[in-house]
């Protein structure tokens, strides 16, 4: 029995090994066969092609209009009605200054105006009376002149005595003198009226000046915007030139970008420029070159270009941004954006090798041009890249190409 077991045991082990080998070999063949099933994919042959060149300049978002508000009169700050971050309207009262001197001047100017207006009424009454007296005196003078001429004719014919003629002549001269005095009185009254009118205009000017100083007690917003800084509180002393609040127009921002002098000749006022604000989740904004500062920085050899930005709810002054200006055309390798495959923090593409098998290759992406991405490294001209549903093609799979 011992001898038979010694003979059969190796035989059984060999048979078992053969069965296992046969089973394993069948599974291996099935796996290879499954992996060799071609996967249909759209493939593009990579080439170097001309792409529009660009120049990226970094800058800071600034408001196009920003103002530091201060008082035009000296006085104690009674209240400050605005705080940083508050949106305000044009003409809204932001701070109130104690200005009692202006109130007193305004009251004094009002009193002076009332006095001058009352004096004008009195002068007008005197003028009316004087004009009536002048009319009466002129009528008396005309009658005396007519009588005087008639008596002159009678005297020549010796129809009246010299004594009677002298009486008429005396009355004539008195009437003429009275008319002259009445006229002088009217002229004097008219002159006095002009003086009173001048006094009224002066009083009105003083009142306007006093009211203007009185209005300076209220510091108002010059335009609709947002308060960015508050420099004083109630109780502080305000004076001309001392900052109270800072306001900016939050509907009109611009990116102030520093541009190298070698790139300045390619930029023109009115150019449309893509702008990327890193703090905003949205894509690129399209701005417009609104101003190019003519003087540059001699230390950096750069010039300030201001790109006006469209309205966006998320823009704030001080944000970092990039402006992409048009440059010279250049050659680059690009692939459709759909060809990119992400593996964690890495980017790559699926390249089809000479054996038509898919190989994942790491790449370094560059600039974006519409729906294509520049490849800086990892892919060379002539390589074949899967451009649609690339993330579904497994590494090592056989690829059935459709270009």
C-alpha positions in Angstrom: 0.0 0.0 0.0 2.8 2.3 0.9 4.4 1.7 -2.5 1.1 2.3 -4.4 0.6 5.6 -2.6 4.0 6.6 -3.5 3.3 5.9 -7.2 -0.2 7.6 -7.4 0.5 10.7 -5.3 2.8 12.3 -7.9 0.4 11.4 -10.6 -2.5 13.0 -8.9 -0.5 16.2 -8.2 0.4 16.4 -11.9 -3.2 15.9 -13.0 -4.4 18.6 -10.5 -1.7 21.0 -11.7 -2.7 20.4 -15.3 -6.3 21.2 -14.5 -5.4 24.3 -12.7 -3.1 25.3 -15.4 -5.8 24.7 -18.0 -8.4 26.8 -16.0 -5.9 29.6 -15.4 -4.9 29.6 -19.0 -8.4 29.9 -20.2 -9.1 32.9 -17.9 -6.0 34.6 -19.1 -7.0 34.2 -22.7 -10.5 35.5 -22.0 -9.0 38.6 -20.2 -6.6 39.3 -23.1 -9.4 38.9 -25.5 -11.6 41.4 -23.7 -8.8 44.0 -23.5 -8.1 43.6 -27.2 -11.6 44.6 -28.1 -11.1 48.0 -29.9 -12.7 51.0 -28.4 -14.0 53.5 -30.9 -12.7 57.1 -30.3 -12.3 60.3 -32.2 -8.7 61.1 -32.6 -6.9 64.2 -33.8 -3.3 64.5 -35.1 -1.5 67.2 -33.2 0.1 69.9 -35.3 1.7 73.3 -34.7 -0.7 76.0 -36.0 -0.7 79.8 -35.8 -2.6 81.1 -32.8 -3.3 84.8 -31.8 -0.6 86.0 -29.5 -1.4 87.8 -26.3 0.2 89.8 -23.6 -1.0 89.5 -20.0 -0.7 92.5 -17.7 -1.6 92.3 -14.0 -3.3 95.2 -12.2 -5.7 96.3 -9.5 -9.3 97.1 -9.7 -10.0 100.8 -8.9 -13.1 103.0 -9.0 -13.1 105.4 -11.9 -14.6 108.0 -9.6 -13.6 108.3 -5.9 -14.0 111.3 -3.6 -12.8 112.3 -0.1 -15.5 114.4 1.5 -14.7 117.2 3.9 -16.4 120.1 5.4 -16.3 123.6 3.9 -16.7 125.3 7.3 -15.2 124.9 10.7 -17.4 123.5 13.4 -18.1 120.5 15.6 -19.4 117.3 14.0 -23.0 116.8 15.3 -23.6 113.5 13.6 -22.2 111.1 11.0 -25.0 109.3 9.1 -22.9 106.8 7.0 -20.6 103.9 7.6 -18.2 101.9 5.4 -20.0 99.5 3.1 -23.3 101.6 3.0 -24.8 102.4 -0.3 -25.9 106.1 -0.6 -27.8 108.1 -3.1 -26.8 111.4 -4.7 -27.7 114.3 -2.4 -28.1 112.2 0.7 -27.0 113.9 3.9 -23.9 112.0 5.3 -22.8 114.3 8.1 -24.0 117.4 10.0 -21.7 120.2 11.2 -22.6 122.7 13.9 -22.7 126.1 12.1 -24.6 128.6 14.2 -22.6 131.5 12.9 -24.0 130.8 9.4 -27.5 130.8 10.9 -26.9 134.2 12.5 -25.6 135.6 9.2 -28.6 134.2 7.3 -31.0 135.9 9.8 -29.1 139.2 9.5 -29.2 139.0 5.7 -32.9 138.3 5.8 -33.5 141.3 8.0 -31.4 143.5 5.6 -33.4 142.3 2.6 -36.8 143.1 4.4 -35.6 146.6 5.3 -34.5 147.3 1.7 -37.8 146.1 0.3 -39.7 148.3 2.8 -37.6 151.3 1.7 -38.4 150.5 -1.9 -42.1 150.7 -1.1 -41.7 154.2 0.5 -39.6 155.4 -2.4 -42.2 154.2 -4.9 -44.9 156.1 -3.1 -42.8 159.2 -3.1 -42.1 158.8 -6.7 -45.7 158.5 -7.6 -46.5 161.7 -5.6 -43.6 163.5 -7.2 -44.7 162.5 -10.7 -48.2 163.7 -10.0 -46.8 167.0 -8.7 -44.6 167.3 -11.8 -47.6 166.7 -14.0 -49.5 169.5 -12.2 -46.6 171.9 -12.3 -46.1 171.2 -16.0 -49.8 171.9 -16.6 -49.5 175.2 -14.7 -46.3 176.1 -16.6 -48.0 175.5 -19.9 -51.0 177.7 -18.9 -48.7 180.4 -17.7 -46.7 180.3 -20.9 -49.9 180.6 -23.0 -51.1 183.6 -20.9 -47.7 185.2 -21.1 -47.6 185.0 -24.9 -51.1 186.5 -25.1 -50.3 189.4 -22.8 -47.1 190.1 -24.9 -49.3 190.6 -27.9 -51.7 192.8 -26.0 -48.8 194.8 -24.6 -47.5 195.4 -28.2 -50.9 196.8 -29.1 -50.9 198.8 -25.8 -54.1 197.0 -24.8 -52.8 196.3 -21.3 -50.7 198.3 -19.0 -47.1 197.4 -18.3 -48.0 196.6 -14.7 -50.5 194.0 -15.7 -47.9 192.4 -18.1 -45.3 192.3 -15.4 -47.7 190.4 -13.1 -48.4 187.8 -15.8 -44.7 187.5 -16.6 -43.9 186.9 -12.9 -46.5 184.2 -12.7 -45.1 182.6 -15.9 -41.6 182.5 -14.5 -42.8 181.1 -11.2 -44.7 178.4 -12.9 -41.7 177.4 -15.0 -39.5 177.4 -11.9 -42.1 175.2 -10.1 -42.2 172.7 -13.0 -38.4 172.6 -13.0 -38.3 171.9 -9.2 -40.9 169.2 -9.6 -38.8 167.6 -12.4 -35.7 167.7 -10.2 -37.7 166.1 -7.4 -38.8 163.3 -9.6 -35.2 162.7 -10.8 -33.9 162.7 -7.2 -36.6 160.2 -6.2 -35.7 158.0 -9.2 -32.0 158.1 -8.2 -33.0 157.2 -4.6 -35.0 154.3 -6.0 -32.0 153.0 -7.9 -30.0 153.1 -4.7 -32.7 151.1 -2.9 -32.7 148.6 -5.7 -28.9 148.2 -5.4 -29.4 147.7 -1.7 -31.9 145.0 -2.4 -29.6 143.2 -4.8 -26.8 143.5 -2.2 -29.1 142.1 0.5 -30.1 139.2 -1.8 -26.4 138.4 -2.5 -25.6 138.5 1.2 -28.6 136.2 1.8 -27.4 133.8 -0.8 -24.0 133.8 0.6 -25.3 133.2 4.1 -27.6 130.4 2.9 -24.7 128.8 1.1 -22.6 128.8 4.2 -25.6 127.5 6.1 -25.9 124.6 3.6 -22.3 123.7 4.2 -23.4 122.5 7.6 -24.8 119.4 5.8 -22.2 117.2 4.0 -24.1 115.5 1.2 -23.1 112.7 -1.3 -22.0 114.2 -4.6 -23.2 111.0 -6.5 -24.7 107.6 -5.9 -22.0 105.2 -4.6 -20.7 103.3 -1.6 -18.9 104.5 1.5 -15.4 103.0 1.7 -14.0 104.9 4.7 -15.2 106.9 7.7 -12.6 109.2 9.2 -14.4 111.0 12.0 -17.2 110.4 14.6 -19.7 112.8 16.3 -17.9 115.3 18.5 -14.8 115.7 16.4 -13.9 119.2 15.0 -14.4 119.6 11.3 -12.4 122.0 9.3 -11.9 122.7 5.5 -9.7 120.0 4.0 -10.0 117.6 6.9 -11.4 114.2 5.6 -14.8 113.1 6.9 -15.8 110.2 4.6 -14.5 108.5 1.4 -17.0 107.5 -1.3 -16.6 105.7 -4.6 -18.9 105.0 -7.6 -19.4 101.3 -7.3 -21.1 101.1 -10.7 -18.0 102.2 -12.7 -14.8 100.2 -12.0 -11.6 99.9 -14.0 -8.6 97.7 -13.9 -5.4 99.7 -13.7 -2.8 97.4 -15.3 0.9 97.9 -15.6 2.1 97.4 -19.2 5.6 97.1 -20.4 6.7 99.8 -22.8 7.5 97.3 -25.5 3.8 96.3 -25.6 2.4 99.8 -25.4 2.3 100.4 -29.2 -0.2 97.5 -29.7 -2.8 99.0 -27.4 -5.3 101.6 -28.5 -8.1 103.5 -26.7 -11.3 101.6 -27.3 -9.7 98.1 -27.6 -11.8 95.3 -26.1 -9.7 93.4 -23.6 -10.5 90.1 -21.8 -10.1 90.6 -18.1 -9.8 87.8 -15.4 -10.6 88.8 -11.8 -9.3 86.0 -9.6 -11.7 86.7 -6.8 -14.8 86.2 -9.1 -16.1 82.8 -9.9 -17.4 83.8 -13.3 -15.2 83.6 -16.3 -13.4 86.4 -18.1 -15.0 89.8 -18.4 -14.7 91.9 -21.5 -13.4 95.4 -20.7 -12.6 98.4 -22.8 -9.4 100.4 -22.8 -10.5 103.8 -21.5 -7.2 105.6 -20.7 -3.5 105.3 -21.2 -1.4 107.3 -18.8 1.2 109.1 -21.0 3.9 109.1 -18.4 5.6 105.9 -17.4 7.5 104.6 -14.4 11.2 105.0 -15.1 12.2 102.3 -12.7 10.1 99.5 -14.2 9.7 100.9 -17.7 6.0 100.4 -17.6 2.9 102.4 -18.3 -0.5 102.4 -16.6 -3.4 101.3 -18.8 -6.9 101.7 -17.4 -9.4 99.1 -18.7 -13.0 100.0 -17.9 -15.0 97.0 -16.6 -18.6 96.0 -17.2 -21.0 96.1 -14.2 -20.7 93.0 -12.0 -22.1 92.4 -8.5 -18.9 90.9 -7.2 -16.3 93.5 -8.2 -14.7 95.5 -5.4 -11.9 98.0 -5.5 -8.5 96.6 -4.6 -9.1 93.2 -6.3 -6.3 91.6 -8.3 -6.9 91.1 -12.0 -5.2 90.2 -15.3 -5.8 91.9 -18.6 -5.0 90.0 -21.8 -4.0 92.3 -24.6 -3.6 91.2 -28.2 -0.1 90.4 -29.4 1.8 89.1 -32.4 0.6 85.8 -34.0 2.6 82.7 -32.9 2.7 79.0 -33.5 1.6 76.5 -30.8 0.3 73.0 -30.2 -3.3 73.1 -29.2 -5.9 70.4 -28.5 -9.7 70.7 -27.9 -10.6 71.3 -24.3 -12.6 68.1 -24.3 -9.3 66.2 -24.8 -8.0 67.0 -21.3 -8.2 64.3 -18.6 -7.8 65.1 -14.9 -6.2 62.7 -12.6 -6.4 64.3 -9.2 -4.3 67.5 -9.4 -2.7 66.4 -12.6 -3.7 67.1 -16.2 -3.1 64.8 -19.2 -4.4 63.5 -22.5 -4.9 60.1 -24.0 -2.3 59.5 -26.7 -2.7 56.7 -29.2 0.7 55.0 -29.8 2.0 53.2 -32.9 0.2 50.0 -31.8 -3.1 51.9 -31.6 -3.2 51.6 -27.9 -4.3 54.3 -25.5 -1.6 55.8 -23.3 -2.2 58.4 -20.6 0.4 61.2 -20.8 0.9 64.1 -18.4 0.8 67.5 -20.0 1.4 71.1 -19.0 -1.6 73.2 -20.3 -1.1 76.8 -21.3 -3.4 79.6 -22.7 -6.9 79.0 -23.8 -8.1 80.0 -27.2 -11.9 79.7 -27.4 -12.6 75.9 -27.1 -8.9 74.9 -27.4 -6.0 74.7 -25.0 -2.3 75.2 -25.6 -0.1 72.3 -24.7 3.3 73.6 -23.4 4.8 70.1 -22.8 3.9 66.4 -22.9 2.7 66.3 -26.5 4.6 66.8 -29.7 3.6 67.5 -33.3 2.5 64.3 -35.0 1.1 62.6 -31.9 -2.5 61.3 -32.1 -4.8 62.4 -29.2 -8.3 61.2 -28.3 -10.4 64.4 -28.4 -13.9 63.2 -27.3 -14.9 61.3 -24.1 -11.2 60.8 -23.5 -11.8 60.1 -19.8 -13.7 56.9 -20.8 -10.8 55.4 -22.7 -8.7 53.1 -20.4 -5.0 53.2 -20.4 -3.7 50.3 -22.6 -6.9 49.7 -24.5 -6.8 49.1 -28.2 -8.4 52.1 -30.0 -10.4 52.1 -33.2 -9.7 55.6 -34.5 -12.2 57.9 -36.2 -10.5 61.2 -37.2 
